[in-house]
Amino acid sequence: MGLFSLSFLRPAHTPATARDEDEDGVPLLRMADAHTLVEEDTQDEDGRDSKRADRDGDRDSLDSNKSSKAGVVVKVNELASLVPEGAIPGGRSFHDLSLYEKKSVLINHELDQMGMGRYQWFVFTLCGFGYFLDLCWSQAFSLVAASLQRELGVPNARIGDLAAAFHTGLTVGAFAWGMLVDIVGRRWCFNLTCLIASVFGFLFAAPSNYGAICFFASLIGFGVGGNIPIDATITLEFLPKNRRFLLAALSTFQPLGVVVSTLLAYALIPPHSCASTLPACNTVTGSTPCCTMRSNRGWRYTMIALGAVTMAVFVLRFVVFTFHESPKFLLSKGRDEQAIEVIYAVAKVNKRPVPGLTYEDFRALDEEEAHRSGTVVEEEGDEVHGRRAKDVVVGRFAQTFAHIKGLFKSKAYIYLFTILSIAFMSDFWSFSIAGYFLPLILRAKGIDTSRTLAQTYRSYIYIYLPGVSAPLVACYFMELRRLGRKWAMVLGAAGMGLSLALYQVVGSVGASVGFNAMEYWFQSFYNALLYAYTPEVFPAPFRGSASGALSTLGRIASIVAPIAAGGLYNGSSSPAVLWLAAGGAWLSMVMIALLPYDTKGKETL
């Protein structure tokens, strides 16, 4: 009998029992209780289903996370396999690197796969012009000084102000541009250095006031001072590993700059100069013959010509060539997608296959880093509103110069910077003394007193032209297995010191030219290697700043050195000056020997 029938037949006064039995002896619930319990059972079942669904969802999410994490690990291991074992400085593996460093070596891999293409050759040539301008302008000031002094009547005690102003500009420029190249990027610095040097090169030829001329000289130096740290940094960051010897080849442009500057002066100054016996017009009165501006335009023509050459380099860089920002700089600023785009753009210019590296590869590295550190990688947001203006300014200032802290975070980088600082200062000390005092010693011996201006300029060509071969030889030596950068630099510094020590035996013009050429050859050889090694050992976030700071220290030493050696100068018999110069070269040699490792075949970060 059914449930409803049994309920109906039960007397109304019958006490309600917990259960009744049907005709088969199966206990039955009362109708109301049955309805209530059915609802409760339904709710319990729904709750259990909900909890089960939650557990299943959590399990699915966990499985998905595990699967995602496993996929990231597989992807990262694939990326790690692209980096050759032993290629990372310090004996580290790919997994030991920071997030930035991992992305950096993957950029290196793509450049290695791409090889040396049209884009890299354009960059190399245009950066070589920066090296060219560095010594081209430096040589020019020594060439025009005599004609300028004759026309303006500059006292002997003040003629050195011209060189001091230029070298002060070089010093400030090396530091400022070295910092800026890591803050605002390589592209703007690459172009602005040439523009500044060109504009003030033209203006240099305009005034007849010595103070204004020295001011313009300092601004030319400011523009030129950034060339070497900037151009070496840019070239390195686009070169494949097997072409990094071209960093040393950049220095080939320096002696070419000296030769071109000398040729221009040789062509323009002698035929457009007043007689050396004429006084300056501001020192005489009446109709006394004097050295007028009209009769002494050769030095102005020379500076205008150099300004035009510098402007031509700027036009090539800014107008003719499309320069893409360095991918290493973009990585250091967290602009990963743009870094990838640059690699694709370079491949397009080179007409090479599309690179294998993708933005998703970098995202996999980001996720792996987040898993390892337990953090979530988020996009940078806008500035928080309501902050005090002072806090915002201080925060932005700290962020702008935060990259410098990387130079002092590691003992290895502190050691490298210290050793290279002494090496740079000793090197600049040495060749600065040589450049200033060797002509004075020669003249004091009575060897160089009767030579004409044209003969002097020809001697400069004989001295500097052989120096063109020195960086090319350096390119070969730095790739030799048993030498590399380090020991090739040791040889170069040793030869530089030896040539300065031997200058004491000079007794003729021919011997002077020969030993000068020998000193300049070893100087060019050593500096080519030093300028190549320096950007290789520092990572991109502070590469320009470190290179600029080292160049600045060297420039300061080059200003101080002639002053320090002046007290030891004793005319034709000045062995102390020569030993001081040679000692600087040999101290630099010792410092290089103390470098911890060579960069040959190593990844740049």
KAFEN-V161705 format. One record per helix or strand of 3 or more residues. SS is the DSSP state (hx for helix, st for strand). FROM is the first residue (numbers start at 1). TO is the last residue. Records with the same first field share a line. If there is no record, write none. Layout:
SS = FROM-TO + FROM-TO
This chain:
hx = 3-9 + 31-80 + 89-91 + 94-96 + 99-114 + 118-152 + 156-183 + 186-204 + 210-225 + 227-236 + 241-243 + 246-249 + 252-268 + 270-272 + 281-283 + 298-320 + 327-332 + 336-350 + 359-373 + 389-400 + 402-409 + 411-444 + 453-465 + 468-477 + 484-505 + 509-537 + 540-566 + 575-593
